[in-house]
Amino acid sequence: MKHRSFYSALLLFSCILLFSCKSSHLARLPRSFPEFYKEGHRGARGLMPENTIQAMIRGIEAGANVIEVDVYTTKDSKLVVTHDPYINRDFSLLPNGEVIPKGDEKRYIIHQMTYAEVRKFDVGMKPYSAFPAQAKIPAYIPLLSDLIDSVETFTTTRGLPSVIYNIELKSSVSYDSVYNAKPAALVDAVMKVVNSKKIGDRFYIQSFDYRPLKYIHKEYPEVPIGFLTGSKTPFAKNLSELGFKPNIYSPHYSLVTKELVDSCRQMKIKIVPWTVNTKDEMKALKGLGVDGIITDFPNYLKEIK
């Protein structure tokens, strides 16, 4: 254990030296970014059907200043907001309103269907046992472009502060061209949408996959990057594999320690853990000094001091 701690410390020190000796950081985080990131995970998954326009609106109403969305591309290259590579039978219904038979969901792969086909599935009416407090309303998988339009209209007409979009790229080397577009194509599709919507610098892109992040770093160096991790791989090793400092480091909340928070602060990297769904956990993480929290229940954050 002592040897492992020494190795981790040495690797972190090496990363600090390496990154301080060359321009390895991305552009500075925009001034529009909040001091503390109150992120509505998939909008407000605990309250509304996930990754829907309704979930984003509810998240903002609950106090989120950042809304997190997941994206895939369809067969006809439309960028859609959904977490799973196929229609999730746990909370989705077939176009005719019937339940998707168990084992059949992988017949409905997002990347292998046109958006017109994807749009027909209902993702809001089926009771979802994992989140019993979710409102049951008719809902569909939206285009990222339409979601942004709806959110911008909502905040503008209500006189609310503009929000930041945290766009998660769903990609995996094991499923390129089957479940997901290849990294460059996915990144380019996102950039085309955000540029067309003229939201300025109010977004950042995150992923568990190193490849799209490296592509962004090279081709879109002005775009803030978030690195996601759910593994126990040491912080310094993750940075070494990535090859540059991300703007934001987002580990699973169970991996957050005071040592990790201090390491991120030393490297001038924001630390924003996921997915934190109890008030006690939120309080504990704020006590450790995290820079934000990603949660299915952004309404809880109003009660956390």
C-alpha positions as CSV (number, residue, x, y, z in Angstrom):
1,M,0.0,0.0,0.0
2,K,2.9,2.4,0.9
3,H,4.5,1.6,-2.5
4,R,1.3,2.3,-4.3
5,S,0.8,5.7,-2.5
6,F,4.4,6.6,-3.3
7,Y,3.9,5.7,-7.0
8,S,0.7,7.8,-7.1
9,A,2.3,10.8,-5.5
10,L,5.3,10.5,-7.9
11,L,3.1,10.2,-10.9
12,L,1.0,13.2,-9.8
13,F,4.2,15.3,-9.2
14,S,5.4,14.3,-12.7
15,C,2.1,15.4,-14.2
16,I,2.3,18.7,-12.4
17,L,5.8,19.3,-13.8
18,L,4.8,18.2,-17.3
19,F,1.7,20.3,-17.5
20,S,3.4,23.3,-16.0
21,C,6.2,23.2,-18.6
22,K,4.0,23.2,-21.7
23,S,0.6,24.6,-22.8
24,S,-1.4,21.6,-22.0
25,H,-4.5,23.2,-20.5
26,L,-7.4,24.1,-22.6
27,A,-8.9,27.6,-22.8
28,R,-9.8,29.1,-19.5
29,L,-13.3,28.3,-18.3
30,P,-15.6,31.0,-19.5
31,R,-16.8,33.7,-17.1
32,S,-20.4,32.5,-17.8
33,F,-19.6,29.3,-15.9
34,P,-20.9,29.2,-12.3
35,E,-18.9,29.4,-9.1
36,F,-20.6,26.2,-8.0
37,Y,-22.0,23.7,-10.5
38,K,-25.5,22.7,-9.7
39,E,-26.0,20.1,-12.4
40,G,-29.3,18.5,-13.2
41,H,-28.4,15.0,-14.3
42,R,-30.3,14.1,-17.5
43,G,-32.3,17.2,-16.6
44,A,-33.9,16.2,-13.4
45,R,-34.2,12.4,-13.7
46,G,-35.6,12.0,-10.2
47,L,-38.5,14.2,-11.0
48,M,-39.2,13.9,-14.8
49,P,-38.6,11.4,-17.6
50,E,-34.8,11.6,-18.2
51,N,-33.2,13.5,-21.1
52,T,-36.5,15.0,-22.2
53,I,-37.2,18.6,-22.7
54,Q,-39.6,18.5,-19.7
55,A,-36.8,17.1,-17.6
56,M,-34.5,20.0,-18.5
57,I,-37.2,22.6,-17.8
58,R,-37.9,21.0,-14.4
59,G,-34.2,20.9,-13.6
60,I,-33.9,24.6,-14.2
61,E,-37.0,25.3,-12.2
62,A,-35.4,23.3,-9.3
63,G,-32.4,25.5,-9.4
64,A,-29.9,23.8,-11.7
65,N,-27.4,26.2,-13.4
66,V,-26.0,23.4,-15.5
67,I,-28.1,20.7,-17.3
68,E,-26.4,17.5,-18.3
69,V,-27.5,15.7,-21.5
70,D,-26.3,12.5,-23.2
71,V,-26.1,12.3,-27.0
72,Y,-26.0,9.8,-29.8
73,T,-26.4,10.1,-33.5
74,T,-29.1,8.3,-35.5
75,K,-28.8,6.5,-38.8
76,D,-29.6,9.7,-40.6
77,S,-27.0,11.6,-38.6
78,K,-29.4,13.5,-36.3
79,L,-28.0,14.3,-32.9
80,V,-30.4,13.0,-30.2
81,V,-30.5,13.3,-26.5
82,T,-30.6,9.8,-24.8
83,H,-28.4,7.9,-22.4
84,D,-28.8,4.4,-23.8
85,P,-27.6,3.1,-27.2
86,Y,-31.0,1.5,-27.6
87,I,-34.6,2.2,-26.5
88,N,-34.6,1.4,-22.8
89,R,-37.6,-0.9,-22.0
90,D,-37.5,0.1,-18.3
91,F,-39.2,3.3,-19.1
92,S,-40.1,3.3,-22.8
93,L,-43.1,2.1,-24.8
94,L,-43.4,1.0,-28.4
95,P,-44.9,3.4,-30.9
96,N,-48.2,1.5,-30.5
97,G,-48.2,2.0,-26.8
98,E,-47.3,-1.5,-25.9
99,V,-44.5,-2.6,-23.5
100,I,-41.2,-3.7,-25.2
101,P,-40.8,-7.5,-24.6
102,K,-38.0,-8.4,-22.4
103,G,-34.9,-9.1,-24.4
104,D,-36.2,-7.1,-27.4
105,E,-34.8,-3.7,-26.5
106,K,-31.5,-4.3,-28.4
107,R,-33.6,-4.6,-31.6
108,Y,-34.1,-0.8,-31.3
109,I,-30.6,0.6,-31.6
110,I,-30.6,4.4,-31.8
111,H,-27.7,4.6,-34.2
112,Q,-29.4,2.1,-36.6
113,M,-32.7,3.9,-36.8
114,T,-33.7,7.2,-38.4
115,Y,-34.9,10.0,-36.1
116,A,-38.4,9.7,-37.5
117,E,-38.4,6.1,-36.1
118,V,-36.8,7.1,-32.8
119,R,-39.3,9.9,-32.3
120,K,-42.3,7.5,-32.2
121,F,-41.3,5.8,-29.0
122,D,-42.8,7.2,-25.7
123,V,-40.3,7.6,-22.9
124,G,-42.5,9.2,-20.3
125,M,-45.6,7.3,-19.6
126,K,-44.3,3.9,-18.3
127,P,-43.8,3.8,-14.5
128,Y,-40.1,3.6,-13.8
129,S,-39.4,1.7,-10.6
130,A,-35.9,3.2,-10.1
131,F,-37.4,6.7,-9.8
132,P,-41.0,6.4,-8.5
133,A,-41.3,10.2,-8.0
134,Q,-41.0,10.8,-11.7
135,A,-44.0,12.6,-13.3
136,K,-45.7,10.4,-15.8
137,I,-46.3,12.4,-19.0
138,P,-46.1,11.8,-22.7
139,A,-42.5,12.4,-23.8
140,Y,-40.2,11.6,-26.6
141,I,-36.4,11.5,-27.3
142,P,-35.6,15.0,-28.5
143,L,-33.0,16.4,-31.0
144,L,-30.3,18.3,-29.2
145,S,-31.1,21.3,-31.4
146,D,-34.8,21.3,-30.3
147,L,-33.9,20.8,-26.7
148,I,-31.6,23.8,-26.7
149,D,-34.3,25.9,-28.5
150,S,-36.8,25.0,-25.8
151,V,-34.5,25.7,-22.9
152,E,-33.3,29.0,-24.3
153,T,-37.0,30.1,-24.9
154,F,-37.9,29.0,-21.4
155,T,-35.1,30.9,-19.6
156,T,-35.6,34.0,-21.8
157,T,-39.3,34.3,-21.4
158,R,-39.2,33.6,-17.7
159,G,-36.3,36.1,-17.2
160,L,-34.1,33.4,-15.7
161,P,-30.3,33.2,-15.9
162,S,-29.0,31.3,-18.9
163,V,-27.8,27.8,-18.2
164,I,-24.7,25.9,-19.1
165,Y,-25.0,22.7,-21.2
166,N,-22.9,19.8,-20.1
167,I,-23.0,17.5,-23.2
168,E,-21.9,13.9,-22.6
169,L,-20.6,12.0,-25.6
170,K,-21.7,8.4,-25.5
171,S,-19.0,6.5,-27.3
172,S,-17.0,3.3,-26.8
173,V,-14.3,1.7,-28.9
174,S,-16.1,-1.6,-28.7
175,Y,-19.2,-0.2,-30.4
176,D,-18.0,2.2,-33.0
177,S,-20.4,2.3,-35.9
178,V,-22.7,-0.2,-34.2
179,Y,-24.0,1.7,-31.1
180,N,-22.3,5.0,-31.6
181,A,-20.7,7.2,-34.3
182,K,-16.9,7.3,-34.3
183,P,-15.4,10.0,-32.0
184,A,-14.6,12.6,-34.7
185,A,-18.0,12.4,-36.3
186,L,-19.8,12.6,-32.9
187,V,-17.8,15.6,-31.8
188,D,-18.3,17.4,-35.1
189,A,-22.0,16.8,-34.9
190,V,-22.2,18.4,-31.5
191,M,-20.1,21.4,-32.6
192,K,-22.3,21.9,-35.6
193,V,-25.4,22.0,-33.4
194,V,-24.0,24.3,-30.6
195,N,-22.5,26.7,-33.2
196,S,-25.8,26.9,-35.0
197,K,-27.7,27.6,-31.8
198,K,-25.4,30.6,-31.0
199,I,-25.2,29.7,-27.3
200,G,-21.7,31.1,-27.2
201,D,-19.4,29.5,-24.6
202,R,-22.2,28.2,-22.5
203,F,-21.3,24.5,-22.8
204,Y,-18.7,22.0,-22.1
205,I,-18.2,18.4,-23.4
206,Q,-17.5,15.4,-21.2
207,S,-16.9,11.7,-21.8
208,F,-15.6,8.5,-20.3
209,D,-13.9,7.8,-23.6
210,Y,-10.4,9.4,-24.0
211,R,-10.7,9.5,-27.8
212,P,-13.3,12.2,-28.4
213,L,-11.7,14.3,-25.6
214,K,-8.3,14.2,-27.4
215,Y,-10.0,15.1,-30.7
216,I,-11.6,18.1,-29.1
217,H,-8.3,19.1,-27.5
218,K,-6.7,19.1,-30.9
219,E,-9.5,20.4,-33.2
220,Y,-11.5,22.6,-30.9
221,P,-9.0,23.8,-28.2
222,E,-11.3,26.6,-27.1
223,V,-14.0,24.1,-25.9
224,P,-13.9,23.2,-22.1
225,I,-13.5,19.5,-21.5
226,G,-14.8,17.3,-18.7
227,F,-13.2,13.9,-18.0
228,L,-15.6,11.3,-16.5
229,T,-14.4,8.3,-14.5
230,G,-16.1,5.6,-12.5
231,S,-13.0,3.4,-11.9
232,K,-10.4,3.4,-9.2
233,T,-7.7,4.3,-11.6
234,P,-5.5,7.0,-9.9
235,F,-6.1,10.6,-10.8
236,A,-2.6,11.1,-12.0
237,K,-2.7,8.0,-14.2
238,N,-6.0,9.2,-15.8
239,L,-4.3,12.6,-16.6
240,S,-1.3,10.9,-17.9
241,E,-3.4,8.7,-20.3
242,L,-5.4,11.7,-21.4
243,G,-2.3,13.6,-22.1
244,F,-3.5,17.0,-21.0
245,K,-5.4,18.7,-18.1
246,P,-9.2,18.6,-18.5
247,N,-11.0,21.7,-17.2
248,I,-13.3,19.5,-15.2
249,Y,-12.7,16.1,-13.5
250,S,-15.9,14.2,-12.8
251,P,-15.5,11.0,-10.8
252,H,-18.2,8.9,-9.3
253,Y,-19.0,10.5,-5.9
254,S,-17.8,7.4,-4.0
255,L,-14.2,8.0,-5.3
256,V,-14.0,11.5,-3.9
257,T,-11.5,12.0,-1.1
258,K,-9.9,15.1,0.4
259,E,-6.6,14.0,-1.3
260,L,-8.3,14.0,-4.7
261,V,-9.9,17.4,-4.1
262,D,-6.6,18.8,-3.1
263,S,-4.9,17.2,-6.2
264,C,-7.5,18.8,-8.5
265,R,-7.1,22.1,-6.8
266,Q,-3.3,21.9,-7.1
267,M,-3.7,21.3,-10.8
268,K,-6.4,24.0,-11.1
269,I,-8.9,21.5,-12.3
270,K,-12.5,21.7,-11.2
271,I,-13.9,18.6,-9.5
272,V,-17.6,17.9,-10.1
273,P,-18.7,14.4,-9.0
274,W,-21.6,12.3,-10.2
275,T,-24.4,11.2,-9.4
276,V,-25.1,12.4,-5.9
277,N,-28.7,11.8,-4.8
278,T,-28.9,12.2,-1.0
279,K,-28.7,15.4,1.0
280,D,-26.2,13.8,3.4
281,E,-23.9,12.9,0.5
282,M,-24.2,16.4,-0.9
283,K,-23.3,17.9,2.4
284,A,-20.3,15.6,2.8
285,L,-18.9,16.4,-0.6
286,K,-19.4,20.2,-0.2
287,G,-17.5,19.8,3.1
288,L,-14.6,18.2,1.1
289,G,-14.5,21.3,-1.2
290,V,-15.9,20.0,-4.5
291,D,-16.7,22.6,-7.2
292,G,-20.1,21.2,-8.0
293,I,-22.5,18.3,-7.8
294,I,-24.3,16.3,-10.6
295,T,-27.6,15.0,-9.3
296,D,-30.9,13.5,-10.3
297,F,-32.5,15.8,-7.7
298,P,-31.3,19.3,-8.2
299,N,-34.1,20.5,-5.9
300,Y,-32.1,19.0,-3.0
301,L,-29.2,21.4,-3.6
302,K,-31.4,24.4,-2.5
303,E,-31.4,22.9,1.0
304,I,-27.6,22.3,1.2
305,K,-25.5,25.1,2.7
